[in-house]
């Protein structure tokens, strides 16, 4: 019974392509997040959605577009991939906002060649 | 500027020994502080989450402390095990509810050797 799941786990693609990463949580949480972890293992929040509504949008290129079809799903679409986008992307969820602990997915390792 | 600084950057200890990891923050206004454990190749897992009024919290062999006056936190690991080898990340939330932000430290990489 995976709480927060992501697909795919690994993604290798060429520069300029468009790709999506999917995230689903079965915890009934209201808030979902996307994080990027770079090669130095530094985690940085990218987006946060609460009940399908964007509440945090850090400074990321507009090539990154989150989409939340319902509160259990938060997908990340990336246009015109660049070498610097190579990283591990984590999805997370929490019951409501930042007052509660977050549950992270297993991560998606994106490699852009 | 909101910042979270962790020390040491890396640490090697022998199995069975104790250790303490440090976290200093300059985040305002403060909502809560949490410690995460991240195994290699996995997502972070929450160990503790503390609000302003809490100064210590335990989760098994992990004990976190918080001094809101000096803006310092520590994570003490007792009787370390090989499975404790991981990165430990300190995160501070400001505001709360549905608004605000999370400020991440760069983590401490702990290696427990037999």
Boltz contact constraints between the chains, C-beta under 6 A:
constraints:
  - contact:
      token1: [A, 42]
      token2: [B, 106]
      max_distance: 6.0
  - contact:
      token1: [A, 43]
      token2: [B, 104]
      max_distance: 6.0
  - contact:
      token1: [A, 45]
      token2: [B, 102]
      max_distance: 6.0
  - contact:
      token1: [A, 50]
      token2: [B, 98]
      max_distance: 6.0
  - contact:
      token1: [A, 55]
      token2: [B, 98]
      max_distance: 6.0
  - contact:
      token1: [A, 90]
      token2: [B, 43]
      max_distance: 6.0
  - contact:
      token1: [A, 97]
      token2: [B, 97]
      max_distance: 6.0
  - contact:
      token1: [A, 97]
      token2: [B, 98]
      max_distance: 6.0
  - contact:
      token1: [A, 98]
      token2: [B, 93]
      max_distance: 6.0
  - contact:
      token1: [A, 98]
      token2: [B, 96]
      max_distance: 6.0
  - contact:
      token1: [A, 98]
      token2: [B, 100]
      max_distance: 6.0
  - contact:
      token1: [A, 99]
      token2: [B, 96]
      max_distance: 6.0
  - contact:
      token1: [A, 101]
      token2: [B, 46]
      max_distance: 6.0
  - contact:
      token1: [A, 101]
      token2: [B, 49]
      max_distance: 6.0
  - contact:
      token1: [A, 104]
      token2: [B, 43]
      max_distance: 6.0
  - contact:
      token1: [A, 104]
      token2: [B, 44]
      max_distance: 6.0
  - contact:
      token1: [A, 105]
      token2: [B, 43]
      max_distance: 6.0
  - contact:
      token1: [A, 106]
      token2: [B, 43]
      max_distance: 6.0
  - contact:
      token1: [A, 107]
      token2: [B, 43]
      max_distance: 6.0
